[in-house]
Amino acid sequence: MKILAFSDLHAARSRAEALVAASAGADLVIGAGDFCNLRQGLPEALAPLTEITAPLVMVAGNNESANELRDAAPPRAHVLHGEAVEISGIRIFGIGGGIPVTPFGSWSWDLTEQQAEALLAGAEGAEVIVSHSPPKGVADRTSTGQSVGSSALRAAIERFRPRLVLCGHVHDCWGQDGMIGRTRVRNLGPTVNWLEI
């Protein structure tokens, strides 16, 4: 399966249009959150993505909630938060939001590690986990060197051993890859990322 994946569009229309153009060659498209900014303008930010014809899986970032994303997503999209979908025989689990709670204030849609741990129980058997936030210790360092990833997500990866984890959130790590055991982790960013599974 040829996967086109991205995160953190932040309402950048030109980047969205480039992803739509590339999606013609994809078997699956995955968006790992932060489609808009500060919980504003989500329908407008998602409008270009309605042109994607491949199956589309999305999770919310901390700039939109799962319910907001469900309300605004293209009709054919699978919006996941604590649930999974099977596409072409591949089980994909998704979890959105900033994990752990960010310092950004009340606008940011965040989860505690405990909330995330409860939701991540549903990731058992998934070959792909899509999370807006990265796991602790992989592609999660800010410009000051602080590791801000999720311990609950890392524990779920170690327990369930998916083949692939796709995330975003930490802009300083866009494009970075790492491994947790046999699991490849990639912090995507708002450009075209091609993956095979």
Secondary structure, DSSP 8 states (H G I E B T S, - for coil): -EEEEE---TT-HHHHHHHHHHGGG-SEEEE-S--SBTTB-HHHHHGGGGG--S-EEE---SSS-HHHHHHHS-TT-EE-SSEEEEETTEEEEEE-SBSS--SS-TTS-B--HHHHHHHHGGGTT-SEEEESS-BTTSS-B-TT--B--BHHHHHHHHHH--SEEEE---GGGTT-EEEETTEEEEE--SS-EEEE-
